[in-house]
Each structure stands twice: as C-alpha cells, then as structure tokens.
Amino acid sequence: MSAFRAFFQKELREAARTHKLTVMGLLFLLFGIMNPLTAKILPEILSSVMPAGMSITLPAPSATDSWAQFFKNIPQMGLIVLVILFGGIMSNELNRGTLTQLLTKGLSRKTVVLAKYTASALIWTAAYALCFVVTYAYTVYFWPTDIVHSLLVSSIGLWIFGLLLLSTLPLGGVLFQNSYGCLLLTGGLVVILYLLNILPALQPYNPVMLSSDNMALLTGQRAATDFATPMIVTIGLVIAFLSTAIVVFNRKSL
C-alpha cells in the first residue's frame, strides 16, 4: 500500500508539473460558467443575427437548457480533452524508460497501472465535480429547477463513462507504447459502442447511453432505472480493461 501511495502521489505531482491539473481545472470551470450563460443569452444572440424584417419566436430559456449545454459540452469537448491530456499516461514513461529502474527495485507492475489510473480518475472526478457545482449554482440562480428530473443519476452516468474512457489508456499504453495507439484504441471503442447502438436489442446495455441519453432522462423521457444496466456494464468494462492492462504489462519485457 505504501508503494501505491508513493507512486500515486508522484503521478499527481507530475500532473501538476505538466499543467494537466491547471488545464483540466480552468477548462471545466469555464464550461461550468458558460453552460447556464449560453442558455441564458442564446435567444438574444439568435434574435440579433436575424435579417432585418425577420423575427423568430423562441421559448424562454430554462434550467433544462442550461443542463442541455452541460451534457453537450462535456461529451463533445470535455471528454476529448481528457483523453488527449492523459493519452500518454503509460506510454510516455515506457518510451523514456523511467519505469525500468522502479520496476527493477521491486515496484509492482500492477501498482503502476492502478496508481496511474487512480490519479487520472481523481483529476477527472475533481474537474467534473467543479463543472457540475458551478453549473448547478448558476442554474439555480437563474431558474427554478423543479422541471429537471434525475439530475444526479444522469450526471453520475456521464462521470462513469469518463472513467471507462480513462481505463482504455493504460491498456493502449502497454499494447502500443505510444499515445497515438491509446487515442486510436479509445476512439475505436467509442465508434464500436455507437455502431452496436444501432441494434435495438443491445441499446439497454450499451455504455454509450450514459453519454448520449442524459437529456432524455432529465426531461422524463427515460426512467432513472434505464441507466442502471449500462452503469453495471460500464463498470465491468473498466475492471476488464484494467485487468487486461495488468496482465499484458506483466508479460511485457522492458
């Protein structure tokens, strides 16, 4: 446990030194501020760009519109930035050879994989929570939130989907030993999940629901229980990817 804690702390220090913490914090803080503000001023922006003599009638913005921005910005931009920032979390050290000395001194390869994943998951969790809290505070300030359903379940689902994407990065690192391979593996997983989502029989189990059907849950078109099975499947995939990464890493010669 002491080895895990020491390596975990090293990962956090390195994330701070390489400005990953700063980028994640500032970006997700910006998202948190912009989500409700965009929803608030979007009707005015659209009205101002309409040609002279033309008008458009839009419904008044609401809390639902603010959370629609949240569940659009995080999957479309936030998760992409997350994967790019941590794409080389394993492969960079393998290429530099900095892990070799630690491993020869008795550091477990399992500890390396789990500590790196835990550090990246903690940073993702902190940034995501910051964005959620700021969005929630501004949304409550601007609008009543009684029309929003199952917000916590929907938000937890998207957070778990982010954990799934992070779990592919150690596996990609030990398989390909470069960040491009990690990004391709993660992107390939997302493509496969969307392709599988075409099949109606697989949709209730597909993890992609956690990042694509959030607004359906908030507007009452889906029940909170609909997210239960995809959450279980996603957690199972996280365990499977990390376990596979450990097995492959144990068999890999450095």
Steps between C-alpha positions, in 0.01 A plus 500: 500500500789739574639439149161576348465820703849619409452432128152651508639819657772506237235488229311792654820706526582424138149599394550832677848548351379432146202735552239228456336607826495863389355425158232269637406741778479811285324327210232337710455818703442682170247236396323539832465875451412487131232229521232715670619828346476356148148376571411841643621717213452265203150636413639854497792396280270331250271803492792735435628303200162470328469701175309828519126450480516141618422379848516172679304394806692287745383358830641668808823332617471266797708278725460222246682711240789556741542129563464435127816709457670301778419165341609629160829666596637225724461208253589703190795696640575412861549128447710560190734731691513247784610218272756715316657627824534154651557306178868455577460420869658157454674512163715807573678340795539172312668681212726703728594192700436673833290209624778246455702610802192507724389156386845349551491633858186300571214729403206286390376546145147468634573796728618706203181439299261554791680809635508667160133425442400615848686830459339575164158393632539730801586798279205421271271475802617830648469688170159348426374581851622860463315539171184344647500716813557825308234412243258406776563823694442725200201296384331523838571875505338558160211251494288267714620140464180312576459401133829307498472127571768256623785750468729310738454166320559659162814677624641188665443309177711744299771495768516119483528517121805724546651238730448245223693709249783549748523122558591445134809720526721271715402208276583697187829607657622147569375371165635772269746699714399828339226754561363465148421135563323594823288760322416258220398233750277742689353643180446150364312402815266798465439422132423136581258601776313733265487231231365248751240756601340453159378160619184552711565185704835638625391857573383434860849367586716744302729729704457771236157567649677661795638777278226535239162459673555736792245756386241228439541413867479862615182566301328186621515313170711234670482361852796504736490121509586496128852611591557219752596226254735717286670616821561141608629406154728805494648424841557142385684626191717728714603202714557288189718762327712564808539127567605441140748787520656343811522155339656637180741722693612206718588303188674789328879524502648846548 
